[in-house]
Amino acid sequence: MTDARPLSLPRQRRRMAWLFLLPALAALALVAGWPLARTVWFSLTDATLATLDGYVILGLANYYWLALDPVWWRAVWNTAVFAAVSVALETVLGLAIALMLNARMLGRGVLRAVVLIPWAIPTVVSAQMWGWMFHDLYGVVNAVLLSLGIIGEPQAWTADPDLALPAVIAVDVWKSTPFMALLILAALQLVPREVHEAARIDGVNPVKVFFRVTLPLIRPALMVAVIFRLLDALRVFDLMYVLTGNSRSTMSMSVYARQYLIDFQDVGYGSAAATFLVLVIALVVVVAITAGRVRLGAEARP
């Protein structure tokens, strides 16, 4: 005899939620799942652009040769340094700008709009613009630094292996800091002003209020902003490629994969590099979300 009782309300809501999600999941599987699965499959073959229909299955051979390639590990190192340094700087600067924009001041709305201009400029345009500014003979960066006496001679910022990666990081910080500031500002807007007013009345030091009150309240939103930027930084391509091309001193994992896929037309090996990049990003997401949940759960316990 079957149970004819109606489904419980939470179970009904779960079923309805899945029904509403099905179209989005189907579209995601079509536009993201299928290309990813095809990339993983090609990474197990010796396919090239000329032999996409007549390839041979190699198994994990492409990953083996990838693990032995020092250029690949240099690209991994460049990407890790770029992501760590740029996201750290963008978080600190974005937090400072968000705190400034959250204060009550004249022209706050205009300042918020102006701050977003670097983020609104397309990345390729920004990279090309900074490439001109970094020019060793005619660039404005060298002209300003020479006039201030900071450097004694013009520097080839994007051609010097010791300066190229810091230059790329500086451009990324200039462009992406407004994104961090915008997300952090949205979190600050949700912090009750009564909390700060009560602390001010009690005579609590503003620095102490920030670290004991403001920062814990915006930490969840701050973590989301950091994770978003970290994922974007790990898959960086256009900024490095426009500024420095295929230079090994700044080559990221995405630039490495693109070089083998397009320049060398080695679809199998390039797909292996692209698949490894996806695995790195997935691992970073899992670690970041797990660490965030553990920390937030520990703070929630009495």
BADREN-340455 format. One record per residue (C-alpha): residue in one letter; x, y, z; chain; residue number from 1. Coordinates in Angstrom, 1 decimal. Last residue first. Layout:
  type       u       v       w  mol  seq
     A       X       Y       Z    A  NUM
...
This chain:
  type       u       v       w  mol  seq
     P    30.1    30.5    21.3    A  302
     R    30.4    29.0    17.9    A  301
     A    29.7    31.4    15.0    A  300
     E    33.4    32.3    14.7    A  299
     A    34.4    28.7    14.2    A  298
     G    31.7    28.3    11.6    A  297
     L    32.9    31.3     9.7    A  296
     R    36.5    30.0     9.8    A  295
     V    35.5    26.5     8.7    A  294
     R    33.2    27.8     6.0    A  293
     G    35.9    30.1     4.6    A  292
     A    38.5    27.4     4.6    A  291
     T    36.2    25.1     2.7    A  290
     I    35.3    27.8     0.2    A  289
     A    38.9    28.7    -0.4    A  288
     V    40.1    25.1    -0.6    A  287
     V    37.3    24.1    -3.0    A  286
     V    37.8    27.2    -5.2    A  285
     V    41.6    26.7    -5.3    A  284
     L    41.2    23.1    -6.4    A  283
     A    38.7    24.0    -9.1    A  282
     I    41.1    26.7   -10.4    A  281
     V    44.0    24.2   -10.4    A  280
     L    41.9    21.6   -12.2    A  279
     V    40.8    24.0   -14.9    A  278
     L    44.5    25.0   -15.5    A  277
     F    45.4    21.3   -15.8    A  276
     T    42.7    20.9   -18.4    A  275
     A    44.1    23.9   -20.4    A  274
     A    47.6    22.4   -20.3    A  273
     A    46.3    19.0   -21.4    A  272
     S    44.3    20.7   -24.1    A  271
     G    47.5    22.4   -25.4    A  270
     Y    49.2    18.9   -25.6    A  269
     G    46.3    17.4   -27.6    A  268
     V    45.5    20.4   -29.7    A  267
     D    49.1    20.9   -30.9    A  266
     Q    48.6    23.7   -33.5    A  265
     F    52.0    25.2   -32.5    A  264
     D    50.8    28.8   -32.6    A  263
     I    47.1    28.1   -31.8    A  262
     L    46.8    25.3   -29.2    A  261
     Y    50.4    25.2   -28.1    A  260
     Q    50.6    29.0   -27.6    A  259
     R    47.1    29.2   -26.1    A  258
     A    48.0    26.7   -23.4    A  257
     Y    51.1    28.7   -22.4    A  256
     V    49.1    32.0   -22.4    A  255
     S    46.5    30.4   -20.2    A  254
     M    49.1    29.1   -17.8    A  253
     S    50.7    32.5   -17.6    A  252
     M    53.8    33.7   -19.4    A  251
     T    55.4    36.7   -17.7    A  250
     S    59.2    35.9   -17.9    A  249
     R    58.6    33.3   -20.6    A  248
     S    57.6    36.1   -23.0    A  247
     N    54.7    34.9   -25.2    A  246
     G    53.2    38.4   -25.8    A  245
     T    54.4    40.9   -23.1    A  244
     L    51.7    43.6   -22.8    A  243
     V    48.9    42.1   -25.0    A  242
     Y    49.5    38.6   -23.8    A  241
     M    49.8    39.4   -20.2    A  240
     L    46.6    41.4   -20.0    A  239
     D    44.7    39.1   -22.3    A  238
     F    45.4    35.8   -20.4    A  237
     V    44.7    35.7   -16.7    A  236
     R    43.1    32.4   -15.7    A  235
     L    44.5    32.5   -12.1    A  234
     A    43.7    36.2   -11.8    A  233
     D    40.0    35.7   -12.5    A  232
     L    39.7    32.9   -10.0    A  231
     L    41.6    35.0    -7.4    A  230
     R    39.3    38.0    -8.1    A  229
     F    36.1    36.0    -7.4    A  228
     I    37.6    34.3    -4.4    A  227
     V    38.7    37.7    -2.9    A  226
     A    35.3    39.2    -3.5    A  225
     V    33.5    36.3    -1.9    A  224
     M    35.9    36.5     1.1    A  223
     L    35.2    40.2     1.5    A  222
     A    31.4    39.5     1.4    A  221
     P    31.8    37.0     4.2    A  220
     R    34.2    39.3     6.2    A  219
     I    32.0    42.3     6.1    A  218
     L    30.7    42.0     9.7    A  217
     P    34.1    40.7    11.1    A  216
     L    35.9    43.7     9.5    A  215
     T    33.5    46.4    10.8    A  214
     V    33.4    45.3    14.5    A  213
     R    36.7    44.2    16.1    A  212
     F    39.2    45.3    13.4    A  211
     F    37.4    48.5    12.4    A  210
     V    36.3    49.4    15.9    A  209
     K    39.8    49.0    17.1    A  208
     V    41.1    51.4    14.5    A  207
     P    38.4    53.8    15.4    A  206
     N    39.4    53.7    19.1    A  205
     V    36.4    53.1    21.4    A  204
     G    35.0    56.2    23.1    A  203
     D    31.8    54.6    24.2    A  202
     I    29.9    57.2    22.1    A  201
     R    32.0    56.2    19.1    A  200
     A    31.3    52.5    19.6    A  199
     A    27.6    53.2    19.8    A  198
     E    27.7    55.3    16.6    A  197
     H    29.6    52.5    14.9    A  196
     V    27.0    49.9    15.7    A  195
     E    24.1    52.3    15.0    A  194
     R    25.5    52.7    11.5    A  193
     P    24.3    49.2    10.7    A  192
     V    26.7    47.5     8.3    A  191
     L    24.8    46.9     5.0    A  190
     Q    26.5    49.8     3.1    A  189
     L    29.9    48.3     4.1    A  188
     A    29.1    45.1     2.2    A  187
     A    28.2    47.1    -1.0    A  186
     L    31.5    49.1    -0.5    A  185
     I    33.4    45.8    -0.3    A  184
     L    32.0    44.7    -3.7    A  183
     L    32.7    48.1    -5.3    A  182
     A    36.2    48.4    -3.8    A  181
     M    37.1    45.0    -5.2    A  180
     F    36.0    45.9    -8.7    A  179
     P    37.7    49.3    -8.4    A  178
     T    41.0    47.5    -7.6    A  177
     S    40.8    45.6   -10.9    A  176
     K    42.3    48.0   -13.4    A  175
     W    45.1    49.7   -11.4    A  174
     V    46.0    46.4    -9.7    A  173
     D    46.1    44.6   -13.1    A  172
     V    48.4    47.3   -14.5    A  171
     A    50.7    47.1   -11.5    A  170
     I    50.8    43.3   -11.8    A  169
     V    51.8    43.5   -15.4    A  168
     A    54.6    45.9   -14.5    A  167
     P    55.8    43.7   -11.7    A  166
     L    55.9    40.8   -14.2    A  165
     A    57.9    42.7   -16.8    A  164
     L    60.5    44.3   -14.6    A  163
     D    63.0    41.5   -14.0    A  162
     P    62.5    40.0   -17.5    A  161
     D    63.1    43.5   -19.1    A  160
     A    60.8    43.8   -22.1    A  159
     T    57.6    45.1   -20.5    A  158
     W    59.3    47.8   -18.4    A  157
     A    62.1    48.8   -20.7    A  156
     Q    63.5    51.3   -18.3    A  155
     P    64.6    54.9   -19.1    A  154
     E    67.7    56.1   -17.2    A  153
     G    68.5    57.4   -13.7    A  152
     I    65.3    56.3   -12.0    A  151
     I    63.5    57.9    -9.1    A  150
     G    64.8    61.4   -10.0    A  149
     L    61.3    62.9   -10.1    A  148
     S    61.7    64.0   -13.7    A  147
     L    63.0    60.5   -14.6    A  146
     L    60.1    58.8   -12.9    A  145
     V    57.6    61.0   -14.8    A  144
     A    59.2    60.5   -18.2    A  143
     N    59.7    56.8   -17.7    A  142
     V    55.9    56.4   -16.9    A  141
     V    55.0    58.7   -19.8    A  140
     G    56.4    56.4   -22.4    A  139
     Y    58.3    57.7   -25.4    A  138
     L    61.6    55.9   -25.2    A  137
     D    61.1    52.8   -22.9    A  136
     H    57.4    52.5   -23.7    A  135
     F    55.5    51.8   -20.4    A  134
     M    52.8    54.4   -21.2    A  133
     W    52.3    52.8   -24.7    A  132
     G    51.9    49.4   -23.1    A  131
     W    49.6    50.9   -20.5    A  130
     M    47.2    51.9   -23.2    A  129
     Q    47.4    48.5   -24.9    A  128
     A    46.7    46.8   -21.7    A  127
     S    43.8    49.0   -20.8    A  126
     V    42.3    48.5   -24.3    A  125
     V    42.7    44.8   -24.0    A  124
     T    41.2    44.8   -20.6    A  123
     P    38.1    46.7   -21.6    A  122
     I    37.7    50.0   -19.7    A  121
     A    34.9    49.8   -17.0    A  120
     W    37.3    48.7   -14.3    A  119
     P    39.5    51.8   -14.8    A  118
     I    36.4    54.1   -14.8    A  117
     L    34.9    52.7   -11.5    A  116
     V    36.7    55.2    -9.3    A  115
     V    35.1    58.1   -11.2    A  114
     A    31.6    56.9   -10.6    A  113
     R    32.1    56.5    -6.8    A  112
     L    33.8    59.9    -6.7    A  111
     V    30.8    61.5    -8.3    A  110
     G    28.5    60.0    -5.8    A  109
     R    30.6    61.1    -2.8    A  108
     G    30.6    64.7    -4.0    A  107
     L    30.6    66.1    -0.4    A  106
     M    31.4    63.6     2.2    A  105
     R    29.8    60.9     4.4    A  104
     A    32.2    58.0     4.6    A  103
     N    31.5    54.9     2.5    A  102
     L    33.7    56.1    -0.3    A  101
     M    36.7    56.3     2.0    A  100
     L    36.0    52.9     3.5    A   99
     A    35.6    51.5     0.0    A   98
     I    38.9    53.0    -1.1    A   97
     A    40.8    51.5     1.8    A   96
     L    39.2    48.1     1.3    A   95
     G    39.9    48.2    -2.5    A   94
     L    43.6    49.1    -1.7    A   93
     V    44.0    46.2     0.7    A   92
     T    42.1    43.7    -1.5    A   91
     E    43.7    44.9    -4.7    A   90
     L    47.2    44.5    -3.2    A   89
     A    46.5    41.0    -2.0    A   88
     V    44.8    40.0    -5.3    A   87
     S    47.7    41.3    -7.3    A   86
     V    50.4    39.7    -5.2    A   85
     A    48.8    36.2    -5.0    A   84
     A    47.5    36.0    -8.5    A   83
     F    50.6    37.3   -10.2    A   82
     V    52.9    35.1    -8.1    A   81
     A    50.7    32.0    -8.8    A   80
     T    50.5    32.7   -12.5    A   79
     N    54.2    33.3   -12.9    A   78
     W    55.0    30.1   -11.0    A   77
     V    52.6    28.0   -13.2    A   76
     A    54.1    29.6   -16.3    A   75
     R    57.6    28.7   -15.0    A   74
     W    56.3    25.2   -14.4    A   73
     W    55.2    25.0   -18.0    A   72
     V    58.5    26.3   -19.3    A   71
     P    60.3    23.6   -17.2    A   70
     D    58.4    20.9   -19.2    A   69
     L    58.6    17.5   -17.4    A   68
     A    55.0    17.7   -15.9    A   67
     L    53.7    18.6   -19.4    A   66
     W    55.4    15.6   -20.9    A   65
     Y    53.6    13.3   -18.4    A   64
     Y    50.3    15.2   -18.9    A   63
     N    50.6    14.6   -22.7    A   62
     A    51.3    10.9   -22.1    A   61
     L    48.2    10.4   -20.0    A   60
     G    46.3     8.2   -22.5    A   59
     L    47.8     8.5   -26.0    A   58
     I    44.7     8.0   -28.1    A   57
     V    45.5     8.5   -31.8    A   56
     Y    44.0    11.3   -33.9    A   55
     G    42.3    11.2   -37.3    A   54
     D    39.4    13.5   -37.1    A   53
     L    41.1    16.5   -35.4    A   52
     T    44.1    15.8   -37.6    A   51
     A    45.1    19.2   -39.1    A   50
     L    44.4    21.3   -35.9    A   49
     T    46.4    18.7   -34.0    A   48
     A    45.3    15.6   -32.0    A   47
     D    47.8    13.5   -30.2    A   46
     T    45.1    12.2   -27.7    A   45
     L    44.3    12.3   -24.0    A   44
     S    44.1    16.0   -23.8    A   43
     F    41.6    15.9   -26.7    A   42
     W    39.1    14.1   -24.3    A   41
     V    39.6    16.7   -21.5    A   40
     T    39.0    19.5   -24.1    A   39
     R    35.9    17.8   -25.3    A   38
     A    34.5    17.5   -21.8    A   37
     L    35.2    21.1   -21.2    A   36
     P    33.5    22.1   -24.4    A   35
     W    30.5    20.0   -23.5    A   34
     G    30.2    21.2   -19.9    A   33
     A    30.4    24.9   -20.7    A   32
     V    27.9    26.0   -23.3    A   31
     L    25.7    22.9   -23.3    A   30
     A    26.0    21.9   -19.7    A   29
     L    25.4    25.5   -18.6    A   28
     A    22.3    25.7   -20.8    A   27
     A    20.9    22.5   -19.3    A   26
     L    21.7    23.7   -15.8    A   25
     A    19.9    27.0   -16.4    A   24
     P    16.9    25.2   -17.8    A   23
     L    16.9    22.7   -14.9    A   22
     L    17.2    25.3   -12.1    A   21
     F    13.5    26.0   -11.9    A   20
     L    12.7    22.3   -11.7    A   19
     W    15.4    21.8    -9.1    A   18
     A    13.9    24.6    -6.9    A   17
     M    10.4    23.1    -7.3    A   16
     R    11.7    19.8    -6.1    A   15
     R    13.4    21.4    -3.1    A   14
     R    10.3    23.4    -2.3    A   13
     Q     8.2    20.3    -2.3    A   12
     R    10.6    18.6     0.0    A   11
     P    10.5    21.5     2.4    A   10
     L     6.7    21.6     2.3    A    9
     S     6.3    17.9     3.1    A    8
     L     4.9    15.8     0.3    A    7
     P     1.2    15.0     0.4    A    6
     R     0.1    11.7     2.1    A    5
     A    -0.8     8.9    -0.3    A    4
     D     1.6     6.4     1.1    A    3
     T     1.5     3.3    -1.1    A    2
     M     0.0     0.0     0.0    A    1
